[in-house]
Amino acid sequence: GAWDESNVDCKAFTALFRAIGLNMIVSKMGIEGKAGTGLALAEDKAALPVDLPALIAAARNLDVEHLPLSLVIFAGIARNFGSAPLVLTGRDGKNIEFGLAQDFLGRLGFSIQQGDTPCIVPRADADSTSDLTWTSPDPVWAMAFSLGAYLRTGVKLTNPGIVAELMPAYWTFFNSLPVPSLVSKPKD
């Protein structure tokens, strides 16, 4: 649906997607994102191709119910760079249940490293784990888990119908997305 530009969620999602390098266009028709340069993997693994402080701030500005999407984004960063921050508290001051986040990330091949600043890290044994099924507690978590399939193939959602409550056409749209090419372009 269309969100008014002054909507707090519209602003939060736009900031989140801009922080990962999407070129965002906000209009009365809705929000449109187009791939930008920040989404490409950096040749220098030490150079993070996203604005990490802006991404953390944007994630903290989401309502807690929308934070599952940011978990997938941070997991993608962790996959490519070894670790990423863990943001479990939303703008509303509520927290994602730690056990739920841990289970969600575990199915996608990640774990939470405890410490002064907890972070998401890839699990060394991720490929040996045979249980790739997960049951979502609500439609937003299910959508986030489906995007996690780009991080780890073979994951299965036991209750995909739950998404129909929020967006009946989601699976039709999701299954028609192009498969991202991860092949590097040859250098001249």
Protein Blocks (a to p, Z undefined) as FASTA:
>chain_A
ZZdfklmklmmmmmmmmmnopacdddfkbccddddfklpccfblmlccbdfklmmmmmmm
pcfklmmmmmmmmmmmmmmnopacddfbdfkopacdfklmmmmmmmnopacdedjbdcdd
ddfklmmpmblcdcdfbfklmmmmmmmmmmoghiacfblmlmmmmmmmlmmmmmmpccdd
fbdcddZZ
